[in-house]
Amino acid sequence: MLIVFELRQDSSALIVVDMQNDFVRVGAPLEVPDARETIDVHLELLEWFRARRRPIVFTRFCAGPQPTLMWKWSPVIAPPTRCCWPGFKRAYDDIDGERECIAIIDELAPRPQEHQVDKYGYNGFHRTRLTDLLTAHHVDTVLITGTVTQICVEDTARGAFHEGFQAAVVSDAVSSDAPELQKASLQTLAMKYGRVVTARDALAEMEV
C-alpha cells in the first residue's frame, strides 16, 4: 500500500469526532452501539497524546432550536427528543442520573487544556475554528477517531484534506451502525484522502 506521508509526533494532533452522550450512551436517540467498543482504544490514544503534550480536539455536533436542513435527515433533532441540543439533558440506560446530551461521554471527558469545537453539520472544519486552532499549534497531520465513520468522521477527514492537513483515520477507533458502509468509507478515504491505520501502528510509527 502506498504511504503518502509519515506520522510524526511533533506535528500531529488527535481529533475525536462526536463521542457524545447522544451517540454513545445506551438508549441515546442516535445510539451507535459499536462506539462503546472503541472507548478503550480512545483511552490509549488520549493517554499517549497527553503524555507528550500534543494537541487534542474533541468535536461536538450541536443542533436546535431553529429548524435546519439537518432536521429533515435526523428527525430526532426536533422536539420532543431534542437530540444534541446544547443545554438539554436526558437520562441514559447505562449511567446514573442525567447528562447534557451534547457532552463528551464521561469516560473520555476532556481535560481543561484540551479543545472542544462545536459544529452544526458533519464536517468538523466547516465554519468552525478548527483550522485556526491546528495552525496555531503548528500541526500538519491529524489522527481522526470517533463516530459515525461514514458520516461525521469521513466528512471531517475530507475537510482536513481540503484544509491542507494530512489525515489518518484510526480504523479501530471509529464506529458505525452499518458495517458495510464503514468498510466502503474507509476504502474511499484510503484511496484519495488520507491514511487508514490502527491505533497500535500509528503510535508505533510516531515513536520512531
N, C-alpha and C positions, 0 to 999 in steps of 0.2 A: 504493500500500500504506500502511495506517495505521501511523504511527510513534508508539508509545505513550510512549516515553521516549527521551531523547538520551543518547549515550555521552559521559561526561566523564572525563578522565584523573585528575582529583583525587579521584574517589570510586570508581574501578574497580579490580578485581583480575582476574588471569588464573588460571583453574583448568584444569590439564592433566590429563585423565582417563586413567589407566591405560596410559600409554605405556611399558609394562613389557616386559622381555625375553620373557616367556612369551606375549605377544600380538603383538609386533612383529618379533622376530628370525625369520630363515628357519629353518623346521623346528620352530618353537615349538609346544607342544601345542594352543594356542588361536590359532594364527597368523592374523593379518588382514593379508594382503599389501599391501592399499591403505594401511595405516597408515604404511608406509615412504615412500609418496608424499607424505605430509604433513610429513615431517621438515623440509624447507626452510622451509615456512610457519611451523612451530613456532619455528624458529630466528629468523625475522624478528620474530615476536611477542615472544619472550623477549628479544631484543635491545632492542626498544622499551620494554618494561616495566622491564627492568633499567636502562636509561639514565635512566629517570625515577624510579627507586626506588619503583615501585609494587609492591604485594604479588603474589607468585607462589606458587601452591599446586599441588603435584603429588599426585594421589590414587593410591593403590596398592591393588589388590584382593589380599586375603590369604585363604588357606584353610588347612584342616587344623589339627591331625591328627585331630580328632574328627569323625565323620560328621555332616553337617547336611543340611538340605533342598537346599542348593546342589549337593551331590554327585549328587543324582538328575538334575539338569538339566545338569550338566557332569561326567560320569563321570571325565574325565581328572584331576580333583582328587584322586581316590583313588589309593592305591598300585597299581601301582609308579610311575606317572607323577609323582604329587605336584605337579600344576600349581599354581603360585602359593603354594607352602608357604614361609613365612619360614625362612631359613637353608638352604634346599635349593638346590644348584647343578646346572647342566647345561651341556652344550656345545651350540652352535648352528652351523648350516651356514655362516653368513656372517660369523663373527667367530672369532678365535683364542682358545683357552682356554675355561674355564668362567666363567659368570656366575651371580650369585644370581638365581633365577628371578623374584622379585618386584621386583627393582631397576628403576628407570627406565633406559631404554636409554642407552648411553654418549653418544650424540650430543646428548642433551638433559639430561645429568647436572645435577641441582640443585646450586646453589651453597650454601655453608654457611648463609647468611642466609635461604634460601628454605625454605618449609614443605613437609613431606611428611605427608599424612594417610592412615593405613591404614584401610581399610574391609573389612567382611566380607560385603557384599552389593553391590547395583548402585548404590545412591544414595550419593553422597559425603557427604551431610548426615546420613544415618541412623545414629544412635548414634556419632557422631564429634564431634571438637572444631571442625569446620569453621565452624559458625555463630559460635561464640565468637571464633574466630580472625579472621574477617572483620569482626565487630563491633568488635573491639579496634583494628582498623586503619581504622575509620570508612568502611568500604566499603558502598555500597548497590547496586552494579552489578557483575556478574561476566561476563567473557567466558569461554566454555567451549569447550574443544577436546578432542581425543583419540579414544579408541576404546572400545567399539564404539558407533556412533551410536545405533542403535535399542535399545540395552540400557543400558549404564552412562552414556553421555553423556545420553541422553534422561531417564533416571531422576534424574540429578544436576540437570539443568535443571528438571525438575518439582520436585525437592527445594528448589532455590533459590527458586522461586516460592512454595512453601508456607512457606518460612522468611522471606519478605518481601523477597527480593533481586530486583532486575531482572536478567534473564538474557538474554545474547546468545550464540547458538551460532554459531561461526565455520565457515561451510559448507565452506571449502577446507582446514580443519584438523581435520576429523573423518573417520572412515573406517568401513567396514563390509565384510563379505564377502557382502552381499546388497543390491545397488544399489536394488532396488525397495522394500525395507524402509527403507533410508536415506532415500529420497525421501519416503516416507509419514511417517516420523518427523519430518523437518524441516518438512513441511507442517503436521503436528499441532502441533508446538511453536510455529510462527509464528502459528497460529490463535488460541491462547489462553494460552500460557505464556511467550513471550519473543520476541525478535527473532532472525532468521536473517540473518547478514551475512557478507560476505567479509572476509578479513583486511585487504585494502587499504582497503576502505570504512570498516571500523571504526577503523583507525589514522588515516585522514584526518579522520574525524569528531571524534576525540579531540584532534586538533591544533588545532582551531578555537578 
